[in-house]
Amino acid sequence: MSDTPFGFGLPPEEPEDGDDGKKKGSEGGGQGGQGPANPFGGFGLPGGAGGPGGGDNPFAAMFGSLNPNDLGAAFQQLGQMLSYEGGPVNWDMAKDIARQTVAQGTADGSKDSSVSPGERSAVEEAVRLADLWLDGVTSLPSGAATSVAWSRAEWVEATLPAWQQLVDPVAERVGAAMGDVLPEEMQAMAGPLLGMMRSMGGAMFGQQIGQAVGVLAGEVVGSTDVGLPLGPAGKAALLPLNIEAFGKDLGVEKNEVRLYLALREAAHQRLFAHVPWLRSHLFGAVEGYARGIQVDTSKLEDVVGQLDPSHPEQLQEALQQGMFQPEDTPAQKAALARLETALALVEGWVDAVVHEAAKPRLASADALRETLRRRRASGGPAEQTFATLIGLELRPRRLRDAARLWASLTDARGLDGRDALWEHPDMLPTAEDLDDPDGFVHREQMDFSEIDKMLGEAAGGSPRKPDLTKDADGDEKNEAEGDSDK
């Protein structure tokens, strides 16, 4: 296992990448071609390994292990880092690092490879059958215009735009904080220093995000694993290599594992395709939470006060340790609750719908459901790194509560009544409703279609009709009568 850090280590390797059929690069300069023991180790070597200097002098350790040709590549990357003048994250570097990480392989020695025609056909057939099964358990039509089988490198390329939308708001706060930590009278004289710090910050974030995305590419089985639509709209995607690794020790037929995961991917696609406000709602919740995060200026001041251009790992280590402190305010707590509830509702709906479709058809449905629930609840090392970098865990803490609520809604209101709640965000259950699912299921719900009809008639000059609500049995009532019953 290689001890060479990703940041300024070996030159980029090209994985054997999907349809491009590119040939893999060298296997890590004779060091086995596998990832480091700590894939997020930054510029320092894991555990102080690597000869003289170790983690205390990462450049000495690093340069001592490289040949002259590799030194040229290392200095070229250093120059690129210091000359960066883009946004808060160097996304070009992030993509390069992610692809390097993918090319190194996973900890179990699994290497990325092109998707074979047989694997592609198997994925397409699984998604087609999954959509057919889902037709009977949800009123939302298919949301997958196409189905694709991705290699890990292809997943990286396809999902980076979504990661950019998630990470940039937080990284921007760090960039602004770098200037704020200097006294006002010094800021005018510190222009070059601030520019260098921002370039280094963008590169450091780029490296960390790239490493996390690269490792996550070795864990995910589709484009919606974290509950957010990371891939292109209308494209159901599965990763055959990771699906095989996921099902390796489950004692379940490979075809069943693939089909169950295809059900989950296809269910997510239906939700994101036919609930037009959902994507912006989820990403907006992430941004809303990010706006309330404070940068630990005392930690940043320590870094800035001791900043040495020859030791950029100082800023790297600060990022690794986390510099974010959520504000303990009602607004910030509400933002976090909205985000966690939204993720739980999405994952809970998918969990309930997929179980309903799979239970009568797959003998392993219960076992696969529980495995996915535990996997989603615990997360992996890459998700932990994102939590450190952006101060947020993208994890549906109340998945089981949400799944029970959606199942109860199905029993009480049927498929149409359950799925109609996605028509407007104000119709969805709240965190309090997850505490009292029976109360929500039998509570009267505003019929937003009646409001839209009323507004349309008002715009056309038609007589205004009274507000209507629907009770749990679907009977319409006058709003005043409904109020008197409460």
CORWOLIN-V82673 format. One record per residue. N is the residue number from 0. SS is DSSP state (H for helix, E for strand, C for the rest). PSI is psi in radians with two decimals (NA if undefined). OMEGA is omega in whole degrees, 0 to 359 (none if undefined). Layout:
BEGIN
n=N ss=SS psi=PSI omega=OMEGA
n=N ss=SS psi=PSI omega=OMEGA
END
This chain:
BEGIN
n=0 ss=C psi=2.27 omega=187
n=1 ss=C psi=2.46 omega=174
n=2 ss=C psi=0.01 omega=182
n=3 ss=C psi=2.18 omega=182
n=4 ss=C psi=2.72 omega=182
n=5 ss=C psi=-0.68 omega=193
n=6 ss=C psi=-1.00 omega=181
n=7 ss=C psi=0.58 omega=183
n=8 ss=C psi=-2.25 omega=186
n=9 ss=C psi=2.67 omega=177
n=10 ss=C psi=2.73 omega=185
n=11 ss=C psi=2.40 omega=175
n=12 ss=C psi=2.45 omega=178
n=13 ss=C psi=2.02 omega=176
n=14 ss=C psi=2.83 omega=174
n=15 ss=C psi=1.86 omega=203
n=16 ss=C psi=1.79 omega=167
n=17 ss=H psi=-2.37 omega=185
n=18 ss=H psi=-0.38 omega=183
n=19 ss=H psi=-0.46 omega=178
n=20 ss=C psi=0.55 omega=181
n=21 ss=C psi=2.53 omega=180
n=22 ss=C psi=2.44 omega=178
n=23 ss=C psi=2.63 omega=178
n=24 ss=C psi=-2.91 omega=180
n=25 ss=C psi=2.71 omega=184
n=26 ss=C psi=0.89 omega=173
n=27 ss=C psi=0.60 omega=174
n=28 ss=C psi=0.62 omega=178
n=29 ss=C psi=0.26 omega=182
n=30 ss=C psi=0.40 omega=173
n=31 ss=C psi=-0.33 omega=175
n=32 ss=C psi=0.20 omega=180
n=33 ss=C psi=2.84 omega=183
n=34 ss=C psi=2.84 omega=178
n=35 ss=C psi=2.81 omega=181
n=36 ss=C psi=-0.63 omega=176
n=37 ss=C psi=1.75 omega=186
n=38 ss=C psi=-0.19 omega=179
n=39 ss=C psi=0.45 omega=188
n=40 ss=C psi=-0.08 omega=178
n=41 ss=C psi=-2.48 omega=184
n=42 ss=C psi=-0.43 omega=180
n=43 ss=C psi=2.77 omega=180
n=44 ss=C psi=2.47 omega=182
n=45 ss=H psi=2.32 omega=176
n=46 ss=H psi=0.32 omega=179
n=47 ss=H psi=0.26 omega=182
n=48 ss=C psi=2.87 omega=171
n=49 ss=C psi=0.27 omega=174
n=50 ss=C psi=-2.78 omega=186
n=51 ss=C psi=2.38 omega=177
n=52 ss=C psi=-0.76 omega=179
n=53 ss=H psi=-2.44 omega=181
n=54 ss=H psi=-0.40 omega=181
n=55 ss=H psi=-0.53 omega=178
n=56 ss=H psi=1.33 omega=187
n=57 ss=H psi=-0.56 omega=181
n=58 ss=H psi=-0.71 omega=179
n=59 ss=H psi=-0.79 omega=180
n=60 ss=H psi=-0.71 omega=183
n=61 ss=H psi=-0.89 omega=183
n=62 ss=H psi=-0.51 omega=180
n=63 ss=H psi=-0.37 omega=183
n=64 ss=C psi=-0.03 omega=184
n=65 ss=C psi=2.63 omega=174
n=66 ss=C psi=2.96 omega=184
n=67 ss=H psi=-0.65 omega=180
n=68 ss=H psi=-0.69 omega=179
n=69 ss=H psi=-0.55 omega=178
n=70 ss=H psi=-0.70 omega=179
n=71 ss=H psi=-0.74 omega=179
n=72 ss=H psi=-0.66 omega=180
n=73 ss=H psi=-0.80 omega=179
n=74 ss=H psi=-0.54 omega=177
n=75 ss=H psi=-0.73 omega=177
n=76 ss=H psi=-0.66 omega=177
n=77 ss=H psi=-0.75 omega=178
n=78 ss=H psi=-0.70 omega=178
n=79 ss=H psi=-0.65 omega=181
n=80 ss=H psi=-0.81 omega=184
n=81 ss=H psi=-0.35 omega=182
n=82 ss=H psi=0.00 omega=183
n=83 ss=C psi=2.34 omega=182
n=84 ss=C psi=0.40 omega=183
n=85 ss=C psi=-2.53 omega=183
n=86 ss=C psi=-2.87 omega=185
n=87 ss=C psi=-0.33 omega=179
n=88 ss=C psi=2.31 omega=176
n=89 ss=C psi=1.59 omega=186
n=90 ss=H psi=-0.43 omega=174
n=91 ss=H psi=-0.76 omega=177
n=92 ss=H psi=-0.70 omega=180
n=93 ss=H psi=-0.76 omega=180
n=94 ss=H psi=-0.74 omega=179
n=95 ss=H psi=-0.78 omega=181
n=96 ss=H psi=-0.72 omega=179
n=97 ss=H psi=-0.74 omega=180
n=98 ss=H psi=-0.64 omega=175
n=99 ss=H psi=-0.77 omega=181
n=100 ss=H psi=-0.75 omega=177
n=101 ss=H psi=-0.74 omega=182
n=102 ss=H psi=-0.52 omega=180
n=103 ss=H psi=-0.44 omega=181
n=104 ss=C psi=2.98 omega=181
n=105 ss=C psi=3.03 omega=184
n=106 ss=C psi=-0.46 omega=180
n=107 ss=C psi=0.12 omega=177
n=108 ss=C psi=0.07 omega=180
n=109 ss=C psi=2.28 omega=181
n=110 ss=C psi=2.54 omega=176
n=111 ss=C psi=2.64 omega=180
n=112 ss=C psi=2.86 omega=177
n=113 ss=C psi=2.60 omega=176
n=114 ss=C psi=2.23 omega=181
n=115 ss=C psi=2.77 omega=176
n=116 ss=H psi=-0.66 omega=178
n=117 ss=H psi=-0.73 omega=178
n=118 ss=H psi=-0.68 omega=180
n=119 ss=H psi=-0.77 omega=179
n=120 ss=H psi=-0.69 omega=180
n=121 ss=H psi=-0.69 omega=178
n=122 ss=H psi=-0.79 omega=180
n=123 ss=H psi=-0.73 omega=179
n=124 ss=H psi=-0.69 omega=179
n=125 ss=H psi=-0.76 omega=180
n=126 ss=H psi=-0.69 omega=179
n=127 ss=H psi=-0.81 omega=180
n=128 ss=H psi=-0.67 omega=178
n=129 ss=H psi=-0.77 omega=179
n=130 ss=H psi=-0.64 omega=178
n=131 ss=H psi=-0.76 omega=179
n=132 ss=H psi=-0.67 omega=182
n=133 ss=H psi=-0.43 omega=180
n=134 ss=C psi=-0.50 omega=182
n=135 ss=C psi=-0.09 omega=185
n=136 ss=C psi=0.05 omega=177
n=137 ss=C psi=2.59 omega=178
n=138 ss=C psi=-0.17 omega=178
n=139 ss=C psi=2.25 omega=180
n=140 ss=C psi=3.04 omega=181
n=141 ss=C psi=2.45 omega=179
n=142 ss=C psi=0.04 omega=182
n=143 ss=C psi=1.80 omega=176
n=144 ss=C psi=-0.57 omega=178
n=145 ss=E psi=2.79 omega=173
n=146 ss=E psi=2.42 omega=185
n=147 ss=E psi=2.67 omega=173
n=148 ss=E psi=2.12 omega=185
n=149 ss=C psi=2.56 omega=162
n=150 ss=C psi=3.01 omega=179
n=151 ss=H psi=-0.70 omega=180
n=152 ss=H psi=-0.65 omega=178
n=153 ss=H psi=-0.61 omega=176
n=154 ss=H psi=-0.74 omega=178
n=155 ss=H psi=-0.89 omega=183
n=156 ss=H psi=-0.72 omega=187
n=157 ss=H psi=-0.47 omega=187
n=158 ss=H psi=-0.18 omega=182
n=159 ss=H psi=-0.68 omega=178
n=160 ss=H psi=-0.65 omega=179
n=161 ss=H psi=-0.71 omega=178
n=162 ss=H psi=-0.63 omega=179
n=163 ss=H psi=-0.74 omega=179
n=164 ss=H psi=-0.56 omega=181
n=165 ss=H psi=-0.71 omega=192
n=166 ss=H psi=-0.59 omega=186
n=167 ss=H psi=-0.74 omega=181
n=168 ss=H psi=-0.67 omega=180
n=169 ss=H psi=-0.74 omega=179
n=170 ss=H psi=-0.59 omega=178
n=171 ss=H psi=-0.63 omega=179
n=172 ss=H psi=-0.65 omega=178
n=173 ss=H psi=-0.75 omega=179
n=174 ss=H psi=-0.74 omega=179
n=175 ss=H psi=-0.64 omega=181
n=176 ss=H psi=-0.50 omega=179
n=177 ss=H psi=-0.64 omega=177
n=178 ss=H psi=-0.57 omega=184
n=179 ss=H psi=-0.43 omega=184
n=180 ss=C psi=-0.27 omega=178
n=181 ss=C psi=2.48 omega=175
n=182 ss=C psi=2.55 omega=185
n=183 ss=H psi=-0.66 omega=183
n=184 ss=H psi=-0.32 omega=181
n=185 ss=H psi=-0.32 omega=187
n=186 ss=H psi=-0.63 omega=180
n=187 ss=C psi=-0.58 omega=181
n=188 ss=C psi=-0.18 omega=187
n=189 ss=C psi=0.38 omega=181
n=190 ss=H psi=-0.95 omega=180
n=191 ss=H psi=-0.69 omega=180
n=192 ss=H psi=-0.76 omega=180
n=193 ss=H psi=-0.70 omega=178
n=194 ss=H psi=-0.73 omega=179
n=195 ss=H psi=-0.70 omega=180
n=196 ss=H psi=-0.72 omega=180
n=197 ss=H psi=-0.68 omega=177
n=198 ss=H psi=-0.78 omega=179
n=199 ss=H psi=-0.70 omega=179
n=200 ss=H psi=-0.76 omega=178
n=201 ss=H psi=-0.68 omega=179
n=202 ss=H psi=-0.71 omega=180
n=203 ss=H psi=-0.79 omega=176
n=204 ss=H psi=-0.73 omega=179
n=205 ss=H psi=-0.74 omega=180
n=206 ss=H psi=-0.80 omega=182
n=207 ss=H psi=-0.79 omega=179
n=208 ss=H psi=-0.71 omega=179
n=209 ss=H psi=-0.75 omega=179
n=210 ss=H psi=-0.74 omega=181
n=211 ss=H psi=-0.75 omega=179
n=212 ss=H psi=-0.70 omega=179
n=213 ss=H psi=-0.72 omega=178
n=214 ss=H psi=-0.70 omega=178
n=215 ss=H psi=-0.56 omega=178
n=216 ss=C psi=-0.41 omega=177
n=217 ss=C psi=-0.06 omega=183
n=218 ss=C psi=-0.62 omega=188
n=219 ss=C psi=2.72 omega=177
n=220 ss=C psi=-0.13 omega=180
n=221 ss=E psi=-2.84 omega=184
n=222 ss=C psi=-0.04 omega=185
n=223 ss=C psi=0.40 omega=186
n=224 ss=C psi=-0.57 omega=183
n=225 ss=C psi=0.20 omega=177
n=226 ss=C psi=0.01 omega=179
n=227 ss=C psi=2.59 omega=178
n=228 ss=C psi=1.61 omega=185
n=229 ss=C psi=-0.43 omega=183
n=230 ss=C psi=-3.12 omega=177
n=231 ss=C psi=2.59 omega=181
n=232 ss=C psi=2.44 omega=175
n=233 ss=C psi=0.23 omega=182
n=234 ss=E psi=1.83 omega=176
n=235 ss=E psi=2.19 omega=186
n=236 ss=E psi=2.39 omega=174
n=237 ss=E psi=2.67 omega=180
n=238 ss=C psi=1.73 omega=185
n=239 ss=H psi=-0.70 omega=182
n=240 ss=H psi=-0.75 omega=181
n=241 ss=H psi=-0.54 omega=176
n=242 ss=H psi=-0.71 omega=178
n=243 ss=H psi=-0.74 omega=178
n=244 ss=H psi=-0.68 omega=180
n=245 ss=H psi=-0.73 omega=184
n=246 ss=C psi=0.05 omega=188
n=247 ss=C psi=-0.80 omega=186
n=248 ss=C psi=0.31 omega=183
n=249 ss=C psi=-0.28 omega=183
n=250 ss=C psi=0.49 omega=181
n=251 ss=C psi=2.51 omega=179
n=252 ss=C psi=2.42 omega=183
n=253 ss=H psi=-0.70 omega=181
n=254 ss=H psi=-0.64 omega=179
n=255 ss=H psi=-0.74 omega=178
n=256 ss=H psi=-0.83 omega=181
n=257 ss=H psi=-0.74 omega=182
n=258 ss=H psi=-0.68 omega=179
n=259 ss=H psi=-0.74 omega=179
n=260 ss=H psi=-0.56 omega=175
n=261 ss=H psi=-0.64 omega=176
n=262 ss=H psi=-0.77 omega=180
n=263 ss=H psi=-0.78 omega=180
n=264 ss=H psi=-0.79 omega=181
n=265 ss=H psi=-0.61 omega=178
n=266 ss=H psi=-0.76 omega=175
n=267 ss=H psi=-0.78 omega=182
n=268 ss=H psi=-0.69 omega=178
n=269 ss=H psi=-0.78 omega=183
n=270 ss=H psi=-0.85 omega=183
n=271 ss=H psi=-0.47 omega=181
n=272 ss=H psi=-0.61 omega=189
n=273 ss=H psi=0.11 omega=169
n=274 ss=C psi=1.48 omega=192
n=275 ss=C psi=-0.44 omega=182
n=276 ss=C psi=-0.14 omega=191
n=277 ss=H psi=-0.76 omega=181
n=278 ss=H psi=-0.88 omega=181
n=279 ss=H psi=-0.53 omega=178
n=280 ss=H psi=-0.78 omega=181
n=281 ss=H psi=-0.85 omega=180
n=282 ss=H psi=-0.58 omega=176
n=283 ss=H psi=-0.61 omega=177
n=284 ss=H psi=-0.67 omega=176
n=285 ss=H psi=-0.79 omega=180
n=286 ss=H psi=-0.70 omega=179
n=287 ss=H psi=-0.69 omega=177
n=288 ss=H psi=-0.70 omega=181
n=289 ss=H psi=-0.59 omega=181
n=290 ss=H psi=-0.46 omega=181
n=291 ss=C psi=0.05 omega=180
n=292 ss=E psi=2.32 omega=177
n=293 ss=E psi=2.47 omega=173
n=294 ss=E psi=2.36 omega=178
n=295 ss=C psi=1.57 omega=186
n=296 ss=H psi=-0.49 omega=179
n=297 ss=H psi=-0.71 omega=178
n=298 ss=H psi=-0.71 omega=180
n=299 ss=H psi=-0.63 omega=178
n=300 ss=H psi=-0.71 omega=178
n=301 ss=H psi=-0.74 omega=180
n=302 ss=H psi=-0.82 omega=182
n=303 ss=H psi=-0.71 omega=182
n=304 ss=H psi=-0.45 omega=183
n=305 ss=C psi=0.23 omega=187
n=306 ss=C psi=2.21 omega=178
n=307 ss=C psi=2.07 omega=182
n=308 ss=C psi=-0.41 omega=181
n=309 ss=C psi=-0.07 omega=180
n=310 ss=C psi=1.15 omega=181
n=311 ss=C psi=-0.21 omega=181
n=312 ss=H psi=-0.25 omega=178
n=313 ss=H psi=-0.80 omega=178
n=314 ss=H psi=-0.62 omega=178
n=315 ss=H psi=-0.81 omega=182
n=316 ss=H psi=-0.63 omega=178
n=317 ss=H psi=-0.70 omega=177
n=318 ss=H psi=-0.71 omega=181
n=319 ss=H psi=-0.65 omega=182
n=320 ss=H psi=-0.28 omega=180
n=321 ss=C psi=2.26 omega=180
n=322 ss=C psi=0.34 omega=188
n=323 ss=E psi=2.37 omega=179
n=324 ss=E psi=1.93 omega=177
n=325 ss=E psi=2.40 omega=177
n=326 ss=C psi=2.33 omega=179
n=327 ss=C psi=1.15 omega=181
n=328 ss=C psi=2.77 omega=177
n=329 ss=H psi=-0.66 omega=181
n=330 ss=H psi=-0.74 omega=181
n=331 ss=H psi=-0.69 omega=176
n=332 ss=H psi=-0.66 omega=179
n=333 ss=H psi=-0.67 omega=179
n=334 ss=H psi=-0.74 omega=179
n=335 ss=H psi=-0.73 omega=179
n=336 ss=H psi=-0.72 omega=179
n=337 ss=H psi=-0.75 omega=181
n=338 ss=H psi=-0.85 omega=181
n=339 ss=H psi=-0.68 omega=179
n=340 ss=H psi=-0.73 omega=180
n=341 ss=H psi=-0.77 omega=178
n=342 ss=H psi=-0.71 omega=180
n=343 ss=H psi=-0.68 omega=180
n=344 ss=H psi=-0.71 omega=178
n=345 ss=H psi=-0.90 omega=183
n=346 ss=H psi=-0.60 omega=178
n=347 ss=H psi=-0.71 omega=177
n=348 ss=H psi=-0.80 omega=179
n=349 ss=H psi=-0.79 omega=180
n=350 ss=H psi=-0.82 omega=183
n=351 ss=H psi=-0.76 omega=182
n=352 ss=H psi=-0.77 omega=181
n=353 ss=H psi=-0.71 omega=180
n=354 ss=H psi=-0.70 omega=180
n=355 ss=H psi=-0.62 omega=180
n=356 ss=H psi=-0.62 omega=187
n=357 ss=H psi=-0.55 omega=188
n=358 ss=H psi=-0.82 omega=182
n=359 ss=C psi=-0.17 omega=190
n=360 ss=C psi=-0.47 omega=184
n=361 ss=C psi=2.15 omega=181
n=362 ss=C psi=-0.49 omega=184
n=363 ss=C psi=0.25 omega=186
n=364 ss=H psi=-0.79 omega=182
n=365 ss=H psi=-0.77 omega=181
n=366 ss=H psi=-0.74 omega=180
n=367 ss=H psi=-0.66 omega=178
n=368 ss=H psi=-0.83 omega=181
n=369 ss=H psi=-0.67 omega=178
n=370 ss=H psi=-0.77 omega=180
n=371 ss=H psi=-0.65 omega=179
n=372 ss=H psi=-0.79 omega=181
n=373 ss=H psi=-0.70 omega=179
n=374 ss=H psi=-0.73 omega=181
n=375 ss=H psi=-0.59 omega=182
n=376 ss=H psi=-0.63 omega=185
n=377 ss=H psi=-0.56 omega=183
n=378 ss=C psi=3.13 omega=180
n=379 ss=C psi=-3.10 omega=182
n=380 ss=H psi=-0.61 omega=180
n=381 ss=H psi=-0.71 omega=178
n=382 ss=H psi=-0.62 omega=176
n=383 ss=H psi=-0.68 omega=180
n=384 ss=H psi=-0.73 omega=177
n=385 ss=H psi=-0.65 omega=179
n=386 ss=H psi=-0.66 omega=178
n=387 ss=H psi=-0.72 omega=186
n=388 ss=H psi=-0.71 omega=184
n=389 ss=H psi=0.13 omega=176
n=390 ss=C psi=0.52 omega=188
n=391 ss=C psi=2.39 omega=174
n=392 ss=C psi=2.11 omega=179
n=393 ss=C psi=1.25 omega=187
n=394 ss=C psi=2.26 omega=180
n=395 ss=C psi=1.55 omega=186
n=396 ss=C psi=-0.47 omega=185
n=397 ss=C psi=0.66 omega=182
n=398 ss=H psi=-0.81 omega=183
n=399 ss=H psi=-0.72 omega=178
n=400 ss=H psi=-0.76 omega=181
n=401 ss=H psi=-0.70 omega=180
n=402 ss=H psi=-0.70 omega=178
n=403 ss=H psi=-0.69 omega=180
n=404 ss=H psi=-0.78 omega=180
n=405 ss=H psi=-0.67 omega=178
n=406 ss=H psi=-0.70 omega=178
n=407 ss=H psi=-0.67 omega=177
n=408 ss=H psi=-0.65 omega=178
n=409 ss=H psi=-0.78 omega=180
n=410 ss=H psi=-0.69 omega=187
n=411 ss=H psi=-0.61 omega=188
n=412 ss=H psi=-0.13 omega=182
n=413 ss=H psi=3.06 omega=183
n=414 ss=H psi=-0.79 omega=183
n=415 ss=H psi=-0.76 omega=180
n=416 ss=H psi=-0.67 omega=178
n=417 ss=H psi=-0.89 omega=186
n=418 ss=H psi=-0.34 omega=178
n=419 ss=H psi=-0.35 omega=180
n=420 ss=H psi=-0.34 omega=179
n=421 ss=H psi=0.03 omega=182
n=422 ss=H psi=-0.46 omega=183
n=423 ss=C psi=2.43 omega=182
n=424 ss=H psi=-0.51 omega=181
n=425 ss=H psi=-0.20 omega=179
n=426 ss=H psi=-0.24 omega=185
n=427 ss=C psi=2.69 omega=175
n=428 ss=C psi=2.66 omega=176
n=429 ss=C psi=3.12 omega=177
n=430 ss=H psi=-0.66 omega=178
n=431 ss=H psi=-0.60 omega=179
n=432 ss=H psi=-0.53 omega=176
n=433 ss=H psi=-0.45 omega=176
n=434 ss=H psi=-0.50 omega=183
n=435 ss=C psi=1.22 omega=184
n=436 ss=H psi=-0.64 omega=180
n=437 ss=H psi=-0.69 omega=178
n=438 ss=H psi=-0.70 omega=180
n=439 ss=H psi=-0.74 omega=183
n=440 ss=H psi=-0.67 omega=185
n=441 ss=C psi=0.10 omega=178
n=442 ss=C psi=2.59 omega=176
n=443 ss=C psi=2.39 omega=181
n=444 ss=E psi=2.38 omega=177
n=445 ss=E psi=2.31 omega=178
n=446 ss=C psi=1.72 omega=185
n=447 ss=H psi=-0.40 omega=178
n=448 ss=H psi=-0.58 omega=177
n=449 ss=H psi=-0.65 omega=178
n=450 ss=H psi=-0.80 omega=178
n=451 ss=H psi=-0.72 omega=179
n=452 ss=H psi=-0.74 omega=181
n=453 ss=H psi=-0.75 omega=180
n=454 ss=H psi=-0.67 omega=178
n=455 ss=H psi=-0.70 omega=179
n=456 ss=H psi=-0.64 omega=178
n=457 ss=H psi=-0.69 omega=179
n=458 ss=H psi=-0.51 omega=181
n=459 ss=C psi=0.05 omega=178
n=460 ss=C psi=0.17 omega=179
n=461 ss=C psi=2.73 omega=178
n=462 ss=C psi=2.49 omega=181
n=463 ss=C psi=2.29 omega=179
n=464 ss=C psi=2.72 omega=179
n=465 ss=C psi=2.67 omega=177
n=466 ss=C psi=2.46 omega=180
n=467 ss=E psi=2.58 omega=171
n=468 ss=E psi=2.91 omega=176
n=469 ss=E psi=2.37 omega=176
n=470 ss=C psi=-3.08 omega=186
n=471 ss=C psi=-0.39 omega=180
n=472 ss=C psi=0.03 omega=178
n=473 ss=C psi=0.08 omega=180
n=474 ss=C psi=2.40 omega=181
n=475 ss=E psi=2.49 omega=180
n=476 ss=E psi=2.69 omega=169
n=477 ss=E psi=2.49 omega=185
n=478 ss=H psi=-0.66 omega=181
n=479 ss=H psi=-0.69 omega=178
n=480 ss=H psi=-0.68 omega=179
n=481 ss=H psi=-0.67 omega=181
n=482 ss=H psi=-0.63 omega=183
n=483 ss=H psi=-0.39 omega=180
n=484 ss=H psi=-0.30 omega=186
n=485 ss=C psi=NA omega=none
END
